[in-house]
């Protein structure tokens, strides 16, 4: 999981830098809208909505924005539905890329993503072309220097966690998506600082490519992550320290 770990950390750092930008709030609004569409507007009864609201509050998204997104999701405000889609494709040297998309206009989003893949030496693929290489899992990360692995493991195993491993200075907890909210709430109740928490696509194995291809692949991943409709990006690229230095 080392490659995925590094990419998750890159996303986390970017989210902190961009936290005050309208683009981040737009993405979080869509996550709230979709959650409210799927399970209603009560966060106490809709665990996915509660997590989306927590994420929005973590980056100081205004309460009015949050409430408007909830009302749009429940149909109290206009604007139309937001779809959640999974797009798959290939980056440079054939690395697999998966994107969770939330959009109110797939006819706009699909060509834009196809153009991004092409610009950075990849191509948008058909449904199922790379999804078999990934497992959908809950992933929560902690600073390994700040927290004891035994303590994290004990909490994880009591609340649906499957595995705890150390990678690149992070303690990574994985679980089934159905157990994610319980596990997230258990860590939150103990006031533990989570560096990253998301249900995401984790590669079953990672692949190594030449540094030049890795550099280009990272550019593609970051361009996709910057797109307004892209919620999460996953890859089976092994993001090595060499690749990161090449990208610097």
Secondary structure, DSSP 8 states (H G I E B T S, - for coil): -HHHHHHHHHHHHHHHHTTTSHHHHHHHHHHHHHHHHHH-S-TTT-HHHHHHHHHHHHTT--HHHHHHHHHHHHTSS-S---EEEEEEEE-GGG-EEEEEEEES-HHHHHHHHHHHHHHTT-EE--TTSSGGGEEEEEEEEEETTTS-HHHHHHHHHHTTEEEEEEETTEEEEEE-GGGHHHHHHHHHHTT---SEEEEEEEESS-B---HHHHHHHHHHHHHHHHSTTEEEEEE-B---HHHHHHH-
